[in-house]
Structure formats: structure tokens, C-alpha cells
Amino acid sequence: MKTIKLYTNRIFFCMILFFLSCENSDDFLTRVNPNTITPEVFWKTESDVDKWLTAAYSNLVFGNGGSNANFARFFAWASVYRSDEYRSSFGNPWGQGNAEFTLDSDNPVVSVLWRSFYGTIFKANNVIKEVPLMEDLTDQKKNELIGEAEFLRGISYFYLINLWESIPLITTVPIDENDFFPSQASREEVWSQVVTDLTNAKSNLSTITVRDDANLGRATWGAAIGHLGKAYLYQEQWQNAADEFKELIDSNVYDLVPNYRDNGNDLNENNIESIFEAQINHLVAPQYSTWRSRDGGPKNFAANQGFVEPWLVNTFLEETTLTGDVDPRAFATLIFPHPNSTLYGGITYAEAYGDETTAYWKKYRNVETAANDTNGNLSSINIRLMRFADVLLMYAEAENEANGPTFLAQDAFNRVRARANMASVNSGIGQDDFRTAIRRERVLELSGEENRWMDLKRWDILEERFNDPSVESGANFIKSRHEYYPIPGSDILNNPNLIQYADY
């Protein structure tokens, strides 16, 4: 009892001191925290804007942080794992749910990607709102900073509308409670916003064609126009797409690097072929990485969780170079049973695996600079989100669809082939055959670079590919259900204005 009485007296004394200190209770309750950062205090300098833009780029690449990130990992699960390129043997339901088309709305991959893109959009919206009000920036600097934000918002919506069927379209900063419960917009509205944002970004970034070393990875005019052309291409607005790609090609800002392998390692990043590249450095942020060093790597040299589909290997071997050799892109992209296929430290496939026949990814592996990739996620290889070879092939596709296999379309196509010492296309080729050739060339040039799933979907041949006897993956694929991700279950529960797709 003595102890309790002692503590009671102390509490009472403290309460008296507390109330005596509050001479004006209203003033106490409404007093502003001097440490709070408000828009009036924060948005003053270019450095302030850069902090928001840096956070937006970080959201785009790393999402919520950790190894379970956006372009740093999970987007590859949404693209490579779900495509016909790769057969996953993943041991956990997150990745396997993607690869086997058994995921539901509670799969973390779904929610991480969703929140990563919308996190980028939220930060971009703030920059677009606040920068015009800043007094200490020149008009040109304002336009450049707003252009970056428009680019980030535009490509975020580009990926959202390709991964999901119906999504909210948010272009303003929330003001009141109602703004936190958006409803879904039509696909036409979202695509219109993508084109608007990227068109504005192209204009606002018109003076920035290259970035210095301190600003590598930030958006440029080329990144904006390249993604604008891609947005038109995905909507089958062929002439608009061709016009944008042609402008980019004719600028002569970009070119193909002589060594194809430089597009899949960390020895020549941000090179003349790179149009937009996500910057990865595990020494700066050791919890972040690309997916490639951990997922899908060669057995015994990485945390292997699957293998490359045999049809892909066979596609590389169908045609030889002008000198009768295997397409050199095969050895830069894959590790497979061939005397010239080498792994880490230059050892051959036979030395590593004997008589086995399984193929693995070599692209985006540290084979030139490491003995293995058994350090889990820790890879410093940048993610090439768009490179010039892709633009050349997209231009050839758009030009062919708009005007047939013109000289310009064939020339762009042949530039990509020439680097690999492959024969030029027959100049008398017809439109249908050229379309087939372009689609095949995208496999040879871009395998493992997170384009295949969206290519198959926009060509409307996902079901056809997964029904092909040569493809081992996709047995559970149902077009009406699996072409798009479900809206994350937690968002459905928290937002009464969102409607889940019927198949989920």
C-alpha cells in the first residue's frame, strides 16, 4: 500500500505541473509543431525538388524497399516469369503464383508493383503541383523538372495499364478524405493521360539529350520520345508511333554499341545505346538488387529457381551468321550446351554441367566480374528499360504496319541484325512475312529484358503461345483471368469505390 500511495502522489504532482504549464489550453492544443515541414517551407530550391524526384525514381525502381522491389525484382516476375521464355521452379507461392498463373489478389507481387507505381505517381503529382509556384527557379528549370515528373507519371501509368485492366487515374495531390478513395477510369482515359504526359515531357525535356555523370539515370528527351512512341505502338496507332521513333533515330543521339554483351553487364552501363536505364548499386543500397543474380541464374553459381525454355535456345540455333557461326547473341544471352557457351571465370557448360541440357540466363549476370552470383540479390547491373535496338525494331514494326515493308523499315531492322553479323532481310519481303521476322528478331535481341510478356499480350497471342507444344510453361493460363493482374485485395477492402475483376 505504501508503494501504491507513493506512486499516486507522484502522478498527482505531475498532473498539477502539466495543467499549470497550460495557461491557455486552446493555445496548447492548436500550437504548430516548429519541426513540421510544410509546402510553404519546403518547396523553395531546386534541391528540394530533386529530393522529391529522387524519391520518385527510387519508388519506380525499388518500390517499397528491400529485395522485393519493383523494377529491381518483381517486375521481372510479372514479365519474364509469366512469359514463354522461362520455366520457373520457384519454391515460394509469390514467384510460383506468377509463373504458374495461380496467384490471387493477395499475392505480394501484385501489391508491391501496384504501390510502387502509384507511389511514383504520388511524388510526381506533388512536383507538378508545386514547381510552378516556386519563385527562385527560371522558367526553363521549372519546365525541365516538371518534364521529369511528367515522364515518371507517364511511364508509371503505361505499366499500370498494361498489367491491370482497369485502374484509378490520379493526376492531382489529395486535398480531402474523398480524394483517397478514387474510382477506376476507362482504359481510354488512362492511355490518353500516358500520351499527354509523355508528349509534355518530350517538350519540357527538349534541351536535355544527355545527362552528366552526376545525373545518370534521370529522364531525357530521348527517354520521353521513345516511351511516347511505345505508347502509340501499344495502342496500334502505327503512324504516330513511327513518327516518334523516326524523330529519335534521326537525332543521332543514340547508336548501337559494338559489343552486344555490354547491354547485359555492368562494364559499360549508360552507354550510347541506353535510352532509359534504372540505376542499381548494391554497394550503396545492399538490400536492393536486380532479380537476375538470384532468380533464374545457372545452377551452382546462383540461387537458381528455373530454366530457360528449350524453344528459345532452338530459335537462336535456327539461323547462322554470314560466316556460318551461331548468332553471337546466343552466347551473350544464354548459358546452354555448346562448346562456346561459357559461365563465370570462362568455364564451359560441359565443365560445369557435364551431359546436362538445361539452359540458363547469362544476360544480367556478373560472369565477367565475379566467380559466381551466390550472394543472393546483390547485383549492381543496371536495368535497361529501353535501348536503341528496341527502338529500331519498334520503328520497323510501326512502319511496316502503317506503310508496309518500306526501305526505312527494313533499314532499321537490318541495323540490329548487322551488329550480330546476321543477313539482311530479303528486300522483296511481304508485309506479313516481315511482321513475323520482326517478332522473331525481338526474341533474339531482347530475350530476358522484360518485354516478352507485354509483346505477346499486345499481339494477342498469349493463349496461342501457351498452347504451343514447344512451350512448357503456361499450362494454367486462362486468357480472361490471367491477361491482367487483380487489384490488390487490401485496396479492394480499403476503398469501396474499387471494383474487382469478375474472374477474381
Beta strands, then each sheet from edge to edge (+ up, - down):
strand 1: 86-88
strand 2: 274-278
strand 3: 306-308
strand 4: 334-335
strand 5: 360-361
strand 6: 383-387
sheet 1: 1+ 3-
sheet 2: 2+ 6-
sheet 3: 4+ 5-
end
